[in-house]
Amino acid sequence: MGRSRGGLTSKIHAVVDTVKLDPADLTRSSIQLTIDTASINTRELQRDAHLRSADFFDVEKCPTIEFKSTRITKTGPESYEVAGRLTNPFGLQRHVQARPRR
């Protein structure tokens, strides 16, 4: 899904719950996803294990997290940047930005 401020590229498995895209008015667009926290893949096994641990995603207690967009910005002819909030089942929220890829 994304790239962090530090430039880390990772892949995750997400189920798309809702996508509303209005190319003429992106302020009326939104995305909502359910993310499988165990699916995090940074292509480094030790880092992935640490991210799945209680230090970060705690996949045993939080097998999924929800993402809801707060802003979608067009960055190119067929590319977008999506900002939004990740929320775990306990209500902890984090603001994130991503540049989704196919």
N, C-alpha and C positions, 0 to 999 in steps of 0.2 A: 504494500500500500504506500509506503512512504519513505521520506528522508527526514531525519531529525536535524536539529540545528547544527549538530556536529558532523553532518554529512553521512550518517549511517544509512545504508540502503538495506531494506529488509522486505521479506514477503510474508504475507499472512493469508489465511483462508477466512473469507468473510461471506456471509449470506446477505444478499441485498434484500432488505425489507421494503424499502420505498425509494424510488427515484422520480423526482419531478424536475424536468429540465425545460426551461423556457429560454431558448437561445436569444430571443429578442429582449428579454428582461431577466437577467440572471438573479436579480433580487427576489424573484418569485420561484427560484429553483431550490431544491433541497435533496439531500441524500440521507438515508438512515440505514445503518448496517448492524448486523450482529457478528462479532469477531470471535473466532475460536482461539483462545489465548495459547493453547498448546501448539498451534500451528506456526508460531513465530519462527522465522528462518533467516538468520543473518549470514549463513554459510560459514559459521564458526561454532562448532559444537559446544565448547565450554561457555561461550557467551550466551548461546541459546538456553543451555541448562540453567545458567544464572538468571536469565530473564524469566524463565518459567518458575523459578523458586519464589518463596515467600518474600524475598527482597523486592520483587517487582510485581509480576502478574499473579503469583500464587495460584497456579492453574488448578490445584486440588480444591481450593475454596471458591475460586472464581473461574469456572471453565469458559465463560463468555464475558465479553464486555460490549457495551452498546456505543455506537458512534452516531451523532446527529450533527449535520453540518450547520454552521452559522453564517458561512459566506462561501460563495463559489465565484472564482475570478477566471476569466479567459486569459490564457497566457500565450496562445498561438492559434494557428488555424484549426487544429484539432486537439489542443491541450488546455488543461484547466488546473488551477490550484484550488484545493478544498480546505477550508478551515472549519474546525468544529470541536465538539467536546466528546471525550471518551468517558464513559461512566461505568464503574463496576457495580456488581449487585449490592454492595454496601453503601453506595451513594458517593464514593470518592470520584471526583471529576478532574480531568486534565485537559487543557486546551492543546490542540495539535494542528499542524498543517501538513498537507501531503499533496504530492503531484501524482495522481493515479496513472498507471500505465496499463496498457492492454496485455 
